[in-house]
Amino acid sequence: MGVYRRPGPRHRPAAATDPGRDSGRNPALKPGAAKRDVARRSGNPRRAAYDVLAAVENREAYANLLLPRLLADRDITGRDAALATELAYGTLRGQGTYDAVLAACSDRPLDKLDPPVRHILRLGTHQLLATRIGAHAAVATSVDLAKQVVGARVSGYVNAVLRRVATRDLDAWLEIVAPDPATDPGGHLAIRYSHPRWIVAAYQAALGDAAEAELAAALAAGNERPHVTMATFPGGSPRDQVMPPGAEPGRWSPYAFTLDSGNPAELIASGQAAVQDEASQLAALALARAPLAGPPAAAPAAPGEGVAELWLDMCAGPGGKSRLLYGLAASAAPTAAAPTAATPATVTPDASLSPRATLIAAELHPHRADLVADVLARSPRSPRPGAASPSASGYVVIAADGTTPPWPDGVFDRVLVDAPCSGLGALRRRPEARWRKVETDIPALAELQRALLRSALAAVRPGGVVAYVTCSPVPAETRDVVKAVVSADPNIEILDAQAVLADVPDLGSPNPLFAQLWPHRHGTDAIFIALLRRGTQ
């Protein structure tokens, strides 16, 4: 399936770069020494972790994308790969806590240190306070790394600081460096669980009345190592036939399973499964299950076949939810009559989901639209013979801006707005996000989110449904966005998302109609889901 590109300027993807390009190599190395430095990097898990930390800071790399490529390039496998992964991700997660400990152990302010020295001290502190690596090995390998990366001049300083860190365990250090919870509870939680203060406050607001009992658990869950969650394809091979040995089925999505270990590359290449968090799967299922009202936007697929729906994924890249929606659209059986305005907001079994549909997947950036097209092309769905739709394959991918769309108003039955957001609901998987995002980022994101939601509501026909979804629990990106848009349009009804996902427990939100998933409650990303329906009048 090709990608239709809306006329307009192309976004040029960033040039490929060496993972270790900005990793703080010693510029004074002579040619022979430079060759030895390259040799030391190859196969060294600590150097690999260091290079990830350096790239995250120096060129805003994403650890979860960079590290697998770096391990493959350097042929780091098995236990060494596991060590590099633990050191890179664990150090990024614990950075706030480790910086507080290092500040107590160093006679120099951390922000005055050369970045390579900071990275090495953080790596060493993680090994000392959060792994089973012996203190002598943690300090000695950090000193060796400092010599390789910066030079011998800093090795004595690194040795002295880490030897001070090694004098206490993590709990003992927290007693010293974390503020008193009685006088500064937010500051205590920020250091104890390694989150910026503003994120602690945002999580507290998101939890509402449950914050007193759950805030610490919600923050702690952001530091856990998540399992890899996969999604099979609706209408494809049954989940039990796709899951490899040792995998566990998901709790609520009939397509989800988690891997305890192993490489999912073969499953992904075959199209039988794709990496997708279970909460993300539930967001797509909620849209497909939500009750419509009034007549459909499209004509019957064929005489006697019932009605066909038209679905839109407005922010489709990189394609995970589009893939699941595409499968749901194909596997849903046609119905002879459309739902009425009196249809209750209850869960519809998968066997009788909405009428079969065509999916339009729209993505602003052309290179991400290409990713969506590739994901859908590899899905194990056969083209629909004789389909009266824009594509005999059942989908069309377009590069378009959802805030100024090329489609007319009122043409879609269901629209998914998986809005660009802070990503603070996926801190387990993107550990650097908590340090990269700042509170002042949120207003601009919220403005974009409101514009996309207004555009989505204009795109649905009377009685059509919009699912507004973010991978963030922050109120300014979730319920505040919905409230602002709905308050300006009395023809919009908020459906009961918790009822649509009635088999999922503990979806409570300060607004009882919204669904909020949490890592500490559900073992998923902190996905927010609101379902909105346009009135028929």
JOWOHU-V438508 format. One record per backbone hydrogen bond with DSSP energy under -0.5 kcal/mol. CO is the residue of the C=O (numbers start at 1). NH is the residue of the N-H. Records with the same first field share a line. If there is no record, write none. Layout:
CO: NH / NH
This chain:
2: 4 / 397
4: 6 / 399
10: 12
11: 13
18: 21
20: 23
25: 27
26: 29
30: 34
31: 35
32: 36
33: 37
34: 38
35: 39
36: 40
37: 41
38: 42
41: 44
43: 45
44: 48
45: 49
46: 50
47: 51
48: 52
49: 53
50: 54
51: 55
52: 56
53: 57
54: 58
55: 59 / 61
56: 60
61: 63
62: 65 / 66
63: 67
65: 69
66: 70
67: 71
68: 72
69: 73
70: 74
71: 76
72: 75
75: 77
77: 80 / 81
78: 82
79: 83
80: 84
81: 85
82: 86
83: 87
84: 88
85: 89
86: 90
87: 91
88: 92
89: 93
90: 94
92: 95
94: 98
95: 99
96: 100
97: 101
98: 102
99: 103
100: 104
101: 105
102: 105 / 106
109: 112
110: 113
114: 117 / 118
115: 119
116: 120
117: 121
118: 122
119: 123
120: 124
121: 125
122: 126
123: 127
124: 128
125: 129
126: 130
127: 131
134: 138
135: 139
136: 140
137: 141
138: 142
139: 143
140: 144
141: 145
142: 146
143: 147
144: 148
145: 149
146: 150 / 151
151: 154
152: 155 / 156
154: 158
155: 159
156: 160
157: 161
158: 162
159: 163
160: 164
161: 165
162: 166
164: 167
165: 168
169: 173
170: 174
171: 175
172: 176
173: 176 / 177
174: 178
180: 183 / 184
184: 188
185: 189
186: 190
187: 191
188: 192
189: 193
190: 195
196: 199 / 200
197: 201
198: 202
199: 203
200: 204
201: 205
202: 206
203: 207
204: 208
206: 510
207: 210
208: 211
210: 214
211: 215
214: 218
215: 219
216: 220
217: 221
218: 222
219: 222
220: 223
221: 224
224: 226
227: 229
228: 259
229: 276
230: 257
231: 274
232: 234
233: 236
238: 241 / 242
239: 242 / 243
244: 247
248: 258
253: 256
255: 232
256: 250
257: 230
258: 248
259: 228
262: 264
263: 266
264: 268
265: 269
266: 270
267: 271 / 272 / 273
268: 271
271: 380
272: 233
274: 231
277: 281
278: 282
279: 283
280: 284
281: 285
282: 286
283: 287
284: 288
285: 289
286: 290
288: 354
299: 308
302: 305
306: 301
308: 298
309: 358
310: 413 / 414
311: 360
312: 314 / 416
313: 316 / 362
316: 319
319: 323
320: 324
321: 325
322: 326
323: 327
324: 328
325: 329
326: 330
327: 331
328: 332
329: 357
335: 307
340: 343
344: 346
349: 352
350: 353
356: 309
358: 311
359: 361 / 396
360: 313 / 362
361: 398
362: 316
363: 400
364: 366
365: 368 / 369
366: 370
367: 371
368: 372
369: 373
370: 374
371: 375
372: 376
373: 377
374: 378
376: 379
379: 381
383: 385
384: 387
387: 389
391: 394
392: 384
394: 359
396: 361
397: 4
398: 363 / 400
399: 6
400: 402
401: 404
402: 405
408: 411
412: 461
413: 465
414: 312
415: 417 / 467
416: 314 / 315 / 418
417: 419 / 469
423: 426
425: 526
426: 429 / 430
430: 433
431: 434
432: 435 / 436
433: 437
438: 441
439: 442
441: 445
442: 446
443: 447
444: 448
445: 449
446: 450
447: 451
448: 452
449: 453
450: 454
451: 455
452: 456
453: 457
454: 458
455: 459
456: 460
458: 410
459: 411 / 412
461: 464
463: 293
464: 534
465: 415
466: 468 / 532
467: 417 / 469
468: 530
469: 419
470: 472 / 528
471: 425
474: 477 / 478
475: 478 / 480 / 481
478: 482
479: 483
480: 484
481: 485
482: 486
483: 487
484: 488
485: 488
486: 489
489: 492
491: 535
493: 495 / 533
495: 497
496: 500
497: 501
499: 502
501: 504
503: 505
507: 516
510: 512
511: 514
513: 497
515: 529
518: 522 / 523 / 524
519: 523
525: 527
527: 517
528: 470
529: 515
530: 468 / 532
531: 495
532: 466
533: 493
534: 463
